[in-house]
Amino acid sequence: NYLPIKEIVEVVDRNGDPWPGPDPPTEIGTVTVDPDQGSVSVMGNKTFTAVVTGGDATDLKYKWTVRSGNAQLDTPDNQATVTYTFIREGSTQIQCVVSSANSDNSPQSNLALILVA
């Protein structure tokens, strides 16, 4: 019986220096929506900010949606801060999903609950 031969290959960059390998995965942290609750009149608007605390991800992407109720997004939905106009009476849930291509815990999200009167 013969033992198999295993070759060890060292990966180097263009300068001949050892390649350190890929960066370790990052974490997004905790996502909150500020404000997370409040009230507004019909056809009134409100500005929300996704706040990410903790974590070390730097490639954050944002996606805002209306989970329930009637509101219209007045700004691009891929920003940390957005403004909505609230169209009908009742409660409306606004959600922000934060994702990162390099994070193990992607995506993370949270909601705001707005009472429209």
Biopython code that builds the backbone (N, CA, C, O; Angstrom):
import numpy as np
from Bio.PDB.StructureBuilder import StructureBuilder

atoms = [
    (1, "ASN", "N", (0.828, -1.184, 0.000)),
    (1, "ASN", "CA", (0.000, 0.000, 0.000)),
    (1, "ASN", "C", (0.871, 1.245, 0.000)),
    (1, "ASN", "O", (1.877, 1.351, 0.702)),
    (2, "TYR", "N", (0.432, 2.165, -0.816)),
    (2, "TYR", "CA", (1.149, 3.423, -0.896)),
    (2, "TYR", "C", (0.287, 4.531, -0.318)),
    (2, "TYR", "O", (-0.939, 4.495, -0.426)),
    (3, "LEU", "N", (0.930, 5.514, 0.295)),
    (3, "LEU", "CA", (0.220, 6.686, 0.798)),
    (3, "LEU", "C", (0.046, 7.676, -0.339)),
    (3, "LEU", "O", (0.971, 7.870, -1.128)),
    (4, "PRO", "N", (-1.113, 8.305, -0.444)),
    (4, "PRO", "CA", (-1.296, 9.297, -1.506)),
    (4, "PRO", "C", (-0.431, 10.527, -1.253)),
    (4, "PRO", "O", (-0.172, 10.900, -0.109)),
    (5, "ILE", "N", (-0.003, 11.133, -2.318)),
    (5, "ILE", "CA", (0.804, 12.347, -2.219)),
    (5, "ILE", "C", (-0.137, 13.542, -2.193)),
    (5, "ILE", "O", (-1.009, 13.673, -3.052)),
    (6, "LYS", "N", (0.041, 14.402, -1.216)),
    (6, "LYS", "CA", (-0.733, 15.628, -1.096)),
    (6, "LYS", "C", (0.196, 16.793, -1.370)),
    (6, "LYS", "O", (1.269, 16.898, -0.776)),
    (7, "GLU", "N", (-0.217, 17.660, -2.265)),
    (7, "GLU", "CA", (0.575, 18.843, -2.551)),
    (7, "GLU", "C", (0.009, 20.025, -1.800)),
    (7, "GLU", "O", (-1.206, 20.196, -1.704)),
    (8, "ILE", "N", (0.894, 20.831, -1.273)),
    (8, "ILE", "CA", (0.496, 22.056, -0.599)),
    (8, "ILE", "C", (0.808, 23.208, -1.539)),
    (8, "ILE", "O", (1.935, 23.365, -2.011)),
    (9, "VAL", "N", (-0.208, 24.001, -1.797)),
    (9, "VAL", "CA", (-0.056, 25.119, -2.713)),
    (9, "VAL", "C", (-0.180, 26.410, -1.912)),
    (9, "VAL", "O", (-1.144, 26.607, -1.173)),
    (10, "GLU", "N", (0.802, 27.279, -2.071)),
    (10, "GLU", "CA", (0.742, 28.573, -1.413)),
    (10, "GLU", "C", (0.223, 29.593, -2.419)),
    (10, "GLU", "O", (0.752, 29.706, -3.525)),
    (11, "VAL", "N", (-0.799, 30.324, -2.039)),
    (11, "VAL", "CA", (-1.370, 31.342, -2.907)),
    (11, "VAL", "C", (-0.714, 32.669, -2.562)),
    (11, "VAL", "O", (-0.657, 33.074, -1.401)),
    (12, "VAL", "N", (-0.216, 33.339, -3.609)),
    (12, "VAL", "CA", (0.463, 34.621, -3.398)),
    (12, "VAL", "C", (-0.161, 35.677, -4.296)),
    (12, "VAL", "O", (-0.804, 35.362, -5.297)),
    (13, "ASP", "N", (0.040, 36.948, -3.917)),
    (13, "ASP", "CA", (-0.452, 38.037, -4.754)),
    (13, "ASP", "C", (0.571, 38.362, -5.834)),
    (13, "ASP", "O", (1.567, 37.654, -5.982)),
    (14, "ARG", "N", (0.329, 39.425, -6.585)),
    (14, "ARG", "CA", (1.221, 39.772, -7.705)),
    (14, "ARG", "C", (2.628, 40.127, -7.256)),
    (14, "ARG", "O", (3.575, 40.038, -8.037)),
    (15, "ASN", "N", (2.767, 40.526, -6.006)),
    (15, "ASN", "CA", (4.093, 40.888, -5.477)),
    (15, "ASN", "C", (4.799, 39.695, -4.849)),
    (15, "ASN", "O", (5.920, 39.829, -4.359)),
    (16, "GLY", "N", (4.169, 38.546, -4.858)),
    (16, "GLY", "CA", (4.763, 37.362, -4.264)),
    (16, "GLY", "C", (4.499, 37.236, -2.773)),
    (16, "GLY", "O", (5.027, 36.337, -2.120)),
    (17, "ASP", "N", (3.677, 38.141, -2.228)),
    (17, "ASP", "CA", (3.344, 38.077, -0.799)),
    (17, "ASP", "C", (2.210, 37.073, -0.595)),
    (17, "ASP", "O", (1.333, 36.940, -1.448)),
    (18, "PRO", "N", (2.230, 36.367, 0.536)),
    (18, "PRO", "CA", (1.145, 35.402, 0.790)),
    (18, "PRO", "C", (-0.215, 36.094, 0.801)),
    (18, "PRO", "O", (-0.371, 37.174, 1.370)),
    (19, "TRP", "N", (-1.191, 35.458, 0.168)),
    (19, "TRP", "CA", (-2.553, 35.986, 0.134)),
    (19, "TRP", "C", (-3.231, 35.645, 1.455)),
    (19, "TRP", "O", (-3.229, 34.484, 1.862)),
    (20, "PRO", "N", (-3.810, 36.633, 2.132)),
    (20, "PRO", "CA", (-4.395, 36.356, 3.453)),
    (20, "PRO", "C", (-5.730, 35.612, 3.403)),
    (20, "PRO", "O", (-6.218, 35.147, 4.432)),
    (21, "GLY", "N", (-6.314, 35.500, 2.227)),
    (21, "GLY", "CA", (-7.604, 34.831, 2.123)),
    (21, "GLY", "C", (-8.737, 35.835, 2.209)),
    (21, "GLY", "O", (-8.492, 37.034, 2.341)),
    (22, "PRO", "N", (-9.959, 35.370, 2.137)),
    (22, "PRO", "CA", (-11.093, 36.290, 2.167)),
    (22, "PRO", "C", (-11.255, 36.924, 3.546)),
    (22, "PRO", "O", (-10.825, 36.373, 4.559)),
    (23, "ASP", "N", (-11.885, 38.096, 3.555)),
    (23, "ASP", "CA", (-12.182, 38.757, 4.822)),
    (23, "ASP", "C", (-13.187, 37.913, 5.591)),
    (23, "ASP", "O", (-14.047, 37.266, 4.994)),
    (24, "PRO", "N", (-13.077, 37.920, 6.912)),
    (24, "PRO", "CA", (-14.068, 37.169, 7.692)),
    (24, "PRO", "C", (-15.441, 37.822, 7.554)),
    (24, "PRO", "O", (-15.525, 39.020, 7.281)),
    (25, "PRO", "N", (-16.517, 37.056, 7.739)),
    (25, "PRO", "CA", (-17.863, 37.625, 7.617)),
    (25, "PRO", "C", (-18.097, 38.715, 8.661)),
    (25, "PRO", "O", (-17.499, 38.713, 9.737)),
    (26, "THR", "N", (-18.974, 39.634, 8.314)),
    (26, "THR", "CA", (-19.318, 40.714, 9.220)),
    (26, "THR", "C", (-20.715, 40.471, 9.791)),
    (26, "THR", "O", (-21.390, 39.509, 9.425)),
    (27, "GLU", "N", (-21.133, 41.353, 10.688)),
    (27, "GLU", "CA", (-22.462, 41.298, 11.286)),
    (27, "GLU", "C", (-23.146, 42.634, 11.058)),
    (27, "GLU", "O", (-22.496, 43.679, 11.072)),
    (28, "ILE", "N", (-24.449, 42.604, 10.850)),
    (28, "ILE", "CA", (-25.201, 43.845, 10.643)),
    (28, "ILE", "C", (-25.430, 44.582, 11.957)),
    (28, "ILE", "O", (-25.328, 45.809, 11.977)),
    (29, "GLY", "N", (-25.727, 43.910, 13.026)),
    (29, "GLY", "CA", (-26.088, 44.569, 14.279)),
    (29, "GLY", "C", (-27.600, 44.639, 14.411)),
    (29, "GLY", "O", (-28.325, 43.929, 13.715)),
    (30, "THR", "N", (-28.072, 45.499, 15.306)),
    (30, "THR", "CA", (-29.496, 45.631, 15.581)),
    (30, "THR", "C", (-30.079, 46.784, 14.776)),
    (30, "THR", "O", (-29.538, 47.889, 14.773)),
    (31, "VAL", "N", (-31.187, 46.515, 14.095)),
    (31, "VAL", "CA", (-31.859, 47.532, 13.286)),
    (31, "VAL", "C", (-33.076, 48.046, 14.047)),
    (31, "VAL", "O", (-33.902, 47.261, 14.514)),
    (32, "THR", "N", (-33.183, 49.362, 14.169)),
    (32, "THR", "CA", (-34.389, 49.984, 14.697)),
    (32, "THR", "C", (-34.843, 51.041, 13.708)),
    (32, "THR", "O", (-34.045, 51.564, 12.930)),
    (33, "VAL", "N", (-36.135, 51.351, 13.744)),
    (33, "VAL", "CA", (-36.682, 52.410, 12.904)),
    (33, "VAL", "C", (-37.012, 53.579, 13.828)),
    (33, "VAL", "O", (-37.712, 53.411, 14.827)),
    (34, "ASP", "N", (-36.508, 54.753, 13.491)),
    (34, "ASP", "CA", (-36.728, 55.944, 14.304)),
    (34, "ASP", "C", (-37.524, 56.968, 13.517)),
    (34, "ASP", "O", (-37.046, 57.418, 12.476)),
    (35, "PRO", "N", (-38.727, 57.365, 13.963)),
    (35, "PRO", "CA", (-39.404, 56.882, 15.164)),
    (35, "PRO", "C", (-40.028, 55.511, 14.921)),
    (35, "PRO", "O", (-40.351, 55.156, 13.788)),
    (36, "ASP", "N", (-40.193, 54.746, 16.004)),
    (36, "ASP", "CA", (-40.791, 53.415, 15.848)),
    (36, "ASP", "C", (-42.304, 53.427, 16.063)),
    (36, "ASP", "O", (-42.970, 52.414, 15.852)),
    (37, "GLN", "N", (-42.843, 54.565, 16.480)),
    (37, "GLN", "CA", (-44.288, 54.724, 16.590)),
    (37, "GLN", "C", (-44.619, 56.207, 16.558)),
    (37, "GLN", "O", (-43.754, 57.056, 16.773)),
    (38, "GLY", "N", (-45.871, 56.502, 16.290)),
    (38, "GLY", "CA", (-46.288, 57.896, 16.251)),
    (38, "GLY", "C", (-47.639, 58.036, 15.589)),
    (38, "GLY", "O", (-48.317, 57.053, 15.290)),
    (39, "SER", "N", (-48.013, 59.286, 15.367)),
    (39, "SER", "CA", (-49.284, 59.551, 14.704)),
    (39, "SER", "C", (-49.080, 60.657, 13.681)),
    (39, "SER", "O", (-48.141, 61.449, 13.766)),
    (40, "VAL", "N", (-49.988, 60.688, 12.713)),
    (40, "VAL", "CA", (-49.925, 61.672, 11.644)),
    (40, "VAL", "C", (-51.346, 61.835, 11.097)),
    (40, "VAL", "O", (-52.168, 60.926, 11.209)),
    (41, "SER", "N", (-51.622, 62.976, 10.517)),
    (41, "SER", "CA", (-52.942, 63.191, 9.922)),
    (41, "SER", "C", (-52.973, 62.616, 8.511)),
    (41, "SER", "O", (-51.932, 62.379, 7.898)),
    (42, "VAL", "N", (-54.189, 62.395, 8.008)),
    (42, "VAL", "CA", (-54.353, 61.908, 6.639)),
    (42, "VAL", "C", (-53.690, 62.908, 5.689)),
    (42, "VAL", "O", (-53.884, 64.117, 5.821)),
    (43, "MET", "N", (-52.928, 62.413, 4.756)),
    (43, "MET", "CA", (-52.135, 63.162, 3.773)),
    (43, "MET", "C", (-50.956, 63.895, 4.414)),
    (43, "MET", "O", (-50.312, 64.731, 3.780)),
    (44, "GLY", "N", (-50.685, 63.571, 5.676)),
    (44, "GLY", "CA", (-49.489, 64.106, 6.333)),
    (44, "GLY", "C", (-48.300, 63.227, 6.012)),
    (44, "GLY", "O", (-48.460, 62.085, 5.581)),
    (45, "ASN", "N", (-47.113, 63.757, 6.221)),
    (45, "ASN", "CA", (-45.933, 62.934, 5.962)),
    (45, "ASN", "C", (-45.073, 62.828, 7.209)),
    (45, "ASN", "O", (-45.183, 63.620, 8.145)),
    (46, "LYS", "N", (-44.216, 61.823, 7.185)),
    (46, "LYS", "CA", (-43.323, 61.542, 8.311)),
    (46, "LYS", "C", (-42.039, 60.965, 7.742)),
    (46, "LYS", "O", (-42.052, 60.198, 6.778)),
    (47, "THR", "N", (-40.925, 61.353, 8.365)),
    (47, "THR", "CA", (-39.610, 60.874, 7.953)),
    (47, "THR", "C", (-39.126, 59.817, 8.937)),
    (47, "THR", "O", (-39.255, 59.977, 10.151)),
    (48, "PHE", "N", (-38.567, 58.738, 8.399)),
    (48, "PHE", "CA", (-38.060, 57.624, 9.199)),
    (48, "PHE", "C", (-36.589, 57.388, 8.868)),
    (48, "PHE", "O", (-36.141, 57.604, 7.742)),
    (49, "THR", "N", (-35.853, 56.937, 9.887)),
    (49, "THR", "CA", (-34.446, 56.593, 9.698)),
    (49, "THR", "C", (-34.196, 55.191, 10.242)),
    (49, "THR", "O", (-34.608, 54.869, 11.357)),
    (50, "ALA", "N", (-33.527, 54.367, 9.458)),
    (50, "ALA", "CA", (-33.080, 53.057, 9.932)),
    (50, "ALA", "C", (-31.781, 53.275, 10.695)),
    (50, "ALA", "O", (-30.807, 53.792, 10.147)),
    (51, "VAL", "N", (-31.774, 52.882, 11.952)),
    (51, "VAL", "CA", (-30.600, 53.040, 12.804)),
    (51, "VAL", "C", (-30.022, 51.656, 13.061)),
    (51, "VAL", "O", (-30.722, 50.769, 13.550)),
    (52, "VAL", "N", (-28.753, 51.469, 12.735)),
    (52, "VAL", "CA", (-28.079, 50.191, 12.945)),
    (52, "VAL", "C", (-27.042, 50.386, 14.043)),
    (52, "VAL", "O", (-26.114, 51.180, 13.896)),
    (53, "THR", "N", (-27.204, 49.656, 15.149)),
    (53, "THR", "CA", (-26.258, 49.745, 16.257)),
    (53, "THR", "C", (-25.557, 48.412, 16.436)),
    (53, "THR", "O", (-26.152, 47.351, 16.251)),
    (54, "GLY", "N", (-24.299, 48.481, 16.796)),
    (54, "GLY", "CA", (-23.506, 47.267, 16.912)),
    (54, "GLY", "C", (-23.193, 46.742, 15.522)),
    (54, "GLY", "O", (-23.581, 47.356, 14.528)),
    (55, "GLY", "N", (-22.519, 45.652, 15.440)),
    (55, "GLY", "CA", (-22.167, 45.088, 14.142)),
    (55, "GLY", "C", (-21.026, 45.853, 13.502)),
    (55, "GLY", "O", (-20.656, 46.940, 13.946)),
    (56, "ASP", "N", (-20.476, 45.266, 12.447)),
    (56, "ASP", "CA", (-19.331, 45.875, 11.777)),
    (56, "ASP", "C", (-19.469, 45.884, 10.251)),
    (56, "ASP", "O", (-18.501, 46.157, 9.541)),
    (57, "ALA", "N", (-20.650, 45.591, 9.758)),
    (57, "ALA", "CA", (-20.869, 45.596, 8.304)),
    (57, "ALA", "C", (-20.828, 47.027, 7.785)),
    (57, "ALA", "O", (-21.345, 47.944, 8.423)),
    (58, "THR", "N", (-20.210, 47.212, 6.624)),
    (58, "THR", "CA", (-20.112, 48.542, 6.014)),
    (58, "THR", "C", (-20.834, 48.614, 4.670)),
    (58, "THR", "O", (-20.998, 49.704, 4.122)),
    (59, "ASP", "N", (-21.261, 47.493, 4.140)),
    (59, "ASP", "CA", (-21.917, 47.463, 2.825)),
    (59, "ASP", "C", (-23.438, 47.346, 2.970)),
    (59, "ASP", "O", (-24.068, 46.523, 2.306)),
    (60, "LEU", "N", (-24.015, 48.169, 3.833)),
    (60, "LEU", "CA", (-25.438, 48.067, 4.137)),
    (60, "LEU", "C", (-26.306, 48.543, 2.981)),
    (60, "LEU", "O", (-26.019, 49.550, 2.334)),
    (61, "LYS", "N", (-27.375, 47.790, 2.742)),
    (61, "LYS", "CA", (-28.382, 48.150, 1.741)),
    (61, "LYS", "C", (-29.728, 48.202, 2.459)),
    (61, "LYS", "O", (-30.001, 47.396, 3.348)),
    (62, "TYR", "N", (-30.570, 49.168, 2.060)),
    (62, "TYR", "CA", (-31.847, 49.415, 2.727)),
    (62, "TYR", "C", (-32.992, 49.172, 1.755)),
    (62, "TYR", "O", (-32.887, 49.464, 0.563)),
    (63, "LYS", "N", (-34.097, 48.629, 2.286)),
    (63, "LYS", "CA", (-35.309, 48.427, 1.501)),
    (63, "LYS", "C", (-36.502, 48.715, 2.409)),
    (63, "LYS", "O", (-36.738, 48.009, 3.389)),
    (64, "TRP", "N", (-37.251, 49.768, 2.064)),
    (64, "TRP", "CA", (-38.415, 50.186, 2.837)),
    (64, "TRP", "C", (-39.692, 49.711, 2.164)),
    (64, "TRP", "O", (-39.812, 49.768, 0.941)),
    (65, "THR", "N", (-40.651, 49.240, 2.965)),
    (65, "THR", "CA", (-41.945, 48.808, 2.439)),
    (65, "THR", "C", (-43.052, 49.145, 3.437)),
    (65, "THR", "O", (-42.806, 49.356, 4.625)),
    (66, "VAL", "N", (-44.279, 49.189, 2.915)),
    (66, "VAL", "CA", (-45.464, 49.313, 3.761)),
    (66, "VAL", "C", (-45.950, 47.896, 4.019)),
    (66, "VAL", "O", (-46.353, 47.199, 3.088)),
    (67, "ARG", "N", (-45.914, 47.465, 5.276)),
    (67, "ARG", "CA", (-46.362, 46.111, 5.623)),
    (67, "ARG", "C", (-47.876, 46.032, 5.697)),
    (67, "ARG", "O", (-48.471, 45.032, 5.295)),
    (68, "SER", "N", (-48.502, 47.090, 6.213)),
    (68, "SER", "CA", (-49.965, 47.142, 6.267)),
    (68, "SER", "C", (-50.367, 48.607, 6.306)),
    (68, "SER", "O", (-49.591, 49.465, 6.723)),
    (69, "GLY", "N", (-51.586, 48.882, 5.867)),
    (69, "GLY", "CA", (-52.057, 50.252, 5.847)),
    (69, "GLY", "C", (-51.832, 50.890, 4.483)),
    (69, "GLY", "O", (-51.534, 50.207, 3.503)),
    (70, "ASN", "N", (-51.979, 52.212, 4.437)),
    (70, "ASN", "CA", (-51.887, 52.934, 3.174)),
    (70, "ASN", "C", (-50.950, 54.127, 3.307)),
    (70, "ASN", "O", (-51.279, 55.129, 3.943)),
    (71, "ALA", "N", (-49.803, 54.000, 2.707)),
    (71, "ALA", "CA", (-48.825, 55.078, 2.698)),
    (71, "ALA", "C", (-48.056, 55.023, 1.390)),
    (71, "ALA", "O", (-47.918, 53.967, 0.772)),
    (72, "GLN", "N", (-47.566, 56.171, 0.987)),
    (72, "GLN", "CA", (-46.804, 56.283, -0.258)),
    (72, "GLN", "C", (-45.399, 56.758, 0.074)),
    (72, "GLN", "O", (-45.221, 57.728, 0.811)),
    (73, "LEU", "N", (-44.408, 56.075, -0.468)),
    (73, "LEU", "CA", (-43.013, 56.460, -0.272)),
    (73, "LEU", "C", (-42.707, 57.671, -1.149)),
    (73, "LEU", "O", (-42.944, 57.643, -2.357)),
    (74, "ASP", "N", (-42.185, 58.727, -0.544)),
    (74, "ASP", "CA", (-41.897, 59.967, -1.272)),
    (74, "ASP", "C", (-40.439, 60.100, -1.677)),
    (74, "ASP", "O", (-40.086, 61.019, -2.415)),
    (75, "THR", "N", (-39.594, 59.208, -1.211)),
    (75, "THR", "CA", (-38.150, 59.269, -1.473)),
    (75, "THR", "C", (-37.695, 57.903, -1.978)),
    (75, "THR", "O", (-38.463, 56.945, -1.884)),
    (76, "PRO", "N", (-36.487, 57.775, -2.507)),
    (76, "PRO", "CA", (-36.006, 56.452, -2.920)),
    (76, "PRO", "C", (-36.027, 55.472, -1.741)),
    (76, "PRO", "O", (-35.774, 55.862, -0.602)),
    (77, "ASP", "N", (-36.330, 54.204, -2.020)),
    (77, "ASP", "CA", (-36.471, 53.209, -0.952)),
    (77, "ASP", "C", (-35.154, 52.554, -0.541)),
    (77, "ASP", "O", (-35.151, 51.651, 0.295)),
    (78, "ASN", "N", (-34.036, 52.995, -1.115)),
    (78, "ASN", "CA", (-32.748, 52.356, -0.821)),
    (78, "ASN", "C", (-31.834, 53.249, 0.016)),
    (78, "ASN", "O", (-30.611, 53.123, -0.045)),
    (79, "GLN", "N", (-32.422, 54.141, 0.788)),
    (79, "GLN", "CA", (-31.662, 55.060, 1.630)),
    (79, "GLN", "C", (-31.913, 54.742, 3.106)),
    (79, "GLN", "O", (-32.900, 54.086, 3.439)),
    (80, "ALA", "N", (-31.029, 55.200, 3.983)),
    (80, "ALA", "CA", (-31.223, 54.993, 5.423)),
    (80, "ALA", "C", (-32.373, 55.846, 5.946)),
    (80, "ALA", "O", (-33.026, 55.469, 6.919)),
    (81, "THR", "N", (-32.628, 56.990, 5.314)),
    (81, "THR", "CA", (-33.709, 57.886, 5.737)),
    (81, "THR", "C", (-34.682, 58.088, 4.589)),
    (81, "THR", "O", (-34.281, 58.383, 3.463)),
    (82, "VAL", "N", (-35.979, 57.925, 4.890)),
    (82, "VAL", "CA", (-37.027, 58.059, 3.869)),
    (82, "VAL", "C", (-38.201, 58.849, 4.431)),
    (82, "VAL", "O", (-38.318, 59.035, 5.643)),
    (83, "THR", "N", (-39.069, 59.311, 3.534)),
    (83, "THR", "CA", (-40.289, 60.012, 3.930)),
    (83, "THR", "C", (-41.483, 59.350, 3.269)),
    (83, "THR", "O", (-41.456, 59.030, 2.080)),
    (84, "TYR", "N", (-42.541, 59.147, 4.063)),
    (84, "TYR", "CA", (-43.795, 58.589, 3.582)),
    (84, "TYR", "C", (-44.911, 59.607, 3.748)),
    (84, "TYR", "O", (-44.895, 60.406, 4.685)),
    (85, "THR", "N", (-45.885, 59.579, 2.836)),
    (85, "THR", "CA", (-47.147, 60.294, 2.987)),
    (85, "THR", "C", (-48.215, 59.259, 3.300)),
    (85, "THR", "O", (-48.307, 58.228, 2.633)),
    (86, "PHE", "N", (-49.023, 59.538, 4.321)),
    (86, "PHE", "CA", (-50.036, 58.594, 4.798)),
    (86, "PHE", "C", (-51.386, 58.966, 4.211)),
    (86, "PHE", "O", (-51.855, 60.090, 4.387)),
    (87, "ILE", "N", (-52.018, 58.018, 3.510)),
    (87, "ILE", "CA", (-53.145, 58.294, 2.627)),
    (87, "ILE", "C", (-54.504, 58.096, 3.288)),
    (87, "ILE", "O", (-55.426, 58.862, 3.010)),
    (88, "ARG", "N", (-54.659, 57.097, 4.152)),
    (88, "ARG", "CA", (-55.969, 56.790, 4.746)),
    (88, "ARG", "C", (-55.850, 56.640, 6.257)),
    (88, "ARG", "O", (-54.778, 56.365, 6.795)),
    (89, "GLU", "N", (-56.988, 56.831, 6.925)),
    (89, "GLU", "CA", (-57.039, 56.633, 8.371)),
    (89, "GLU", "C", (-56.789, 55.172, 8.721)),
    (89, "GLU", "O", (-57.048, 54.267, 7.928)),
    (90, "GLY", "N", (-56.282, 54.972, 9.920)),
    (90, "GLY", "CA", (-56.019, 53.626, 10.418)),
    (90, "GLY", "C", (-54.570, 53.478, 10.812)),
    (90, "GLY", "O", (-53.810, 54.447, 10.807)),
    (91, "SER", "N", (-54.191, 52.271, 11.150)),
    (91, "SER", "CA", (-52.787, 52.034, 11.512)),
    (91, "SER", "C", (-52.017, 51.580, 10.277)),
    (91, "SER", "O", (-52.545, 50.876, 9.417)),
    (92, "THR", "N", (-50.761, 52.000, 10.214)),
    (92, "THR", "CA", (-49.880, 51.651, 9.102)),
    (92, "THR", "C", (-48.551, 51.166, 9.662)),
    (92, "THR", "O", (-47.975, 51.797, 10.548)),
    (93, "GLN", "N", (-48.071, 50.052, 9.145)),
    (93, "GLN", "CA", (-46.759, 49.535, 9.523)),
    (93, "GLN", "C", (-45.771, 49.830, 8.404)),
    (93, "GLN", "O", (-46.005, 49.492, 7.244)),
    (94, "ILE", "N", (-44.668, 50.461, 8.769)),
    (94, "ILE", "CA", (-43.569, 50.744, 7.842)),
    (94, "ILE", "C", (-42.407, 49.846, 8.247)),
    (94, "ILE", "O", (-42.037, 49.796, 9.420)),
    (95, "GLN", "N", (-41.831, 49.135, 7.277)),
    (95, "GLN", "CA", (-40.734, 48.209, 7.572)),
    (95, "GLN", "C", (-39.484, 48.617, 6.811)),
    (95, "GLN", "O", (-39.550, 49.042, 5.658)),
    (96, "CYS", "N", (-38.347, 48.480, 7.476)),
    (96, "CYS", "CA", (-37.058, 48.626, 6.793)),
    (96, "CYS", "C", (-36.274, 47.330, 6.960)),
    (96, "CYS", "O", (-36.078, 46.842, 8.073)),
    (97, "VAL", "N", (-35.829, 46.782, 5.828)),
    (97, "VAL", "CA", (-34.977, 45.598, 5.817)),
    (97, "VAL", "C", (-33.572, 46.054, 5.446)),
    (97, "VAL", "O", (-33.369, 46.706, 4.422)),
    (98, "VAL", "N", (-32.612, 45.705, 6.287)),
    (98, "VAL", "CA", (-31.213, 46.058, 6.052)),
    (98, "VAL", "C", (-30.471, 44.774, 5.710)),
    (98, "VAL", "O", (-30.538, 43.788, 6.444)),
    (99, "SER", "N", (-29.765, 44.801, 4.590)),
    (99, "SER", "CA", (-29.023, 43.614, 4.167)),
    (99, "SER", "C", (-27.566, 43.970, 3.888)),
    (99, "SER", "O", (-27.210, 45.135, 3.709)),
    (100, "SER", "N", (-26.745, 42.939, 3.858)),
    (100, "SER", "CA", (-25.312, 43.090, 3.589)),
    (100, "SER", "C", (-24.829, 41.808, 2.926)),
    (100, "SER", "O", (-25.065, 40.711, 3.433)),
    (101, "ALA", "N", (-24.157, 41.950, 1.801)),
    (101, "ALA", "CA", (-23.662, 40.781, 1.068)),
    (101, "ALA", "C", (-22.586, 40.030, 1.849)),
    (101, "ALA", "O", (-22.370, 38.841, 1.611)),
    (102, "ASN", "N", (-21.907, 40.707, 2.780)),
    (102, "ASN", "CA", (-20.785, 40.102, 3.497)),
    (102, "ASN", "C", (-21.116, 39.691, 4.920)),
    (102, "ASN", "O", (-20.219, 39.318, 5.676)),
    (103, "SER", "N", (-22.389, 39.752, 5.301)),
    (103, "SER", "CA", (-22.757, 39.474, 6.691)),
    (103, "SER", "C", (-23.424, 38.120, 6.850)),
    (103, "SER", "O", (-24.243, 37.703, 6.031)),
    (104, "ASP", "N", (-23.048, 37.446, 7.933)),
    (104, "ASP", "CA", (-23.653, 36.151, 8.242)),
    (104, "ASP", "C", (-25.106, 36.269, 8.660)),
    (104, "ASP", "O", (-25.879, 35.335, 8.447)),
    (105, "ASN", "N", (-25.502, 37.395, 9.251)),
    (105, "ASN", "CA", (-26.857, 37.521, 9.789)),
    (105, "ASN", "C", (-27.763, 38.396, 8.917)),
    (105, "ASN", "O", (-28.711, 38.998, 9.420)),
    (106, "SER", "N", (-27.482, 38.466, 7.650)),
    (106, "SER", "CA", (-28.281, 39.275, 6.724)),
    (106, "SER", "C", (-29.483, 38.484, 6.239)),
    (106, "SER", "O", (-29.342, 37.291, 5.972)),
    (107, "PRO", "N", (-30.646, 39.081, 6.112)),
    (107, "PRO", "CA", (-31.004, 40.466, 6.418)),
    (107, "PRO", "C", (-31.509, 40.612, 7.851)),
    (107, "PRO", "O", (-31.798, 39.624, 8.526)),
    (108, "GLN", "N", (-31.609, 41.861, 8.300)),
    (108, "GLN", "CA", (-32.205, 42.229, 9.579)),
    (108, "GLN", "C", (-33.252, 43.286, 9.305)),
    (108, "GLN", "O", (-33.113, 44.055, 8.353)),
    (109, "SER", "N", (-34.311, 43.347, 10.123)),
    (109, "SER", "CA", (-35.365, 44.317, 9.860)),
    (109, "SER", "C", (-36.045, 44.751, 11.146)),
    (109, "SER", "O", (-35.849, 44.166, 12.211)),
    (110, "ASN", "N", (-36.860, 45.806, 11.010)),
    (110, "ASN", "CA", (-37.690, 46.261, 12.108)),
    (110, "ASN", "C", (-38.828, 47.097, 11.548)),
    (110, "ASN", "O", (-38.828, 47.443, 10.366)),
    (111, "LEU", "N", (-39.811, 47.427, 12.407)),
    (111, "LEU", "CA", (-41.032, 48.097, 11.983)),
    (111, "LEU", "C", (-41.261, 49.385, 12.763)),
    (111, "LEU", "O", (-40.744, 49.575, 13.864)),
    (112, "ALA", "N", (-42.057, 50.264, 12.152)),
    (112, "ALA", "CA", (-42.635, 51.414, 12.837)),
    (112, "ALA", "C", (-44.146, 51.289, 12.699)),
    (112, "ALA", "O", (-44.643, 50.864, 11.656)),
    (113, "LEU", "N", (-44.875, 51.654, 13.743)),
    (113, "LEU", "CA", (-46.330, 51.613, 13.731)),
    (113, "LEU", "C", (-46.840, 53.047, 13.844)),
    (113, "LEU", "O", (-46.578, 53.736, 14.830)),
    (114, "ILE", "N", (-47.567, 53.482, 12.828)),
    (114, "ILE", "CA", (-48.074, 54.858, 12.762)),
    (114, "ILE", "C", (-49.594, 54.836, 12.747)),
    (114, "ILE", "O", (-50.205, 54.090, 11.983)),
    (115, "LEU", "N", (-50.202, 55.659, 13.596)),
    (115, "LEU", "CA", (-51.646, 55.811, 13.630)),
    (115, "LEU", "C", (-52.007, 57.035, 12.794)),
    (115, "LEU", "O", (-51.565, 58.149, 13.077)),
    (116, "VAL", "N", (-52.814, 56.810, 11.764)),
    (116, "VAL", "CA", (-53.230, 57.896, 10.854)),
    (116, "VAL", "C", (-54.656, 58.286, 11.221)),
    (116, "VAL", "O", (-55.559, 57.449, 11.222)),
    (117, "ALA", "N", (-54.850, 59.586, 11.537)),
    (117, "ALA", "CA", (-56.187, 60.041, 11.944)),
    (117, "ALA", "C", (-56.567, 61.293, 11.179)),
    (117, "ALA", "O", (-57.656, 61.832, 11.379)),
]
sb = StructureBuilder()
sb.init_structure("model")
sb.init_model(0)
sb.init_chain("A")
sb.init_seg("    ")
for serial, (resi, resn, name, xyz) in enumerate(atoms, 1):
    if name == "N":
        sb.init_residue(resn, " ", resi, " ")
    sb.init_atom(name, np.array(xyz, "f"), 0.0, 1.0, " ", f" {name:<3s}", serial, name[0])
structure = sb.get_structure()
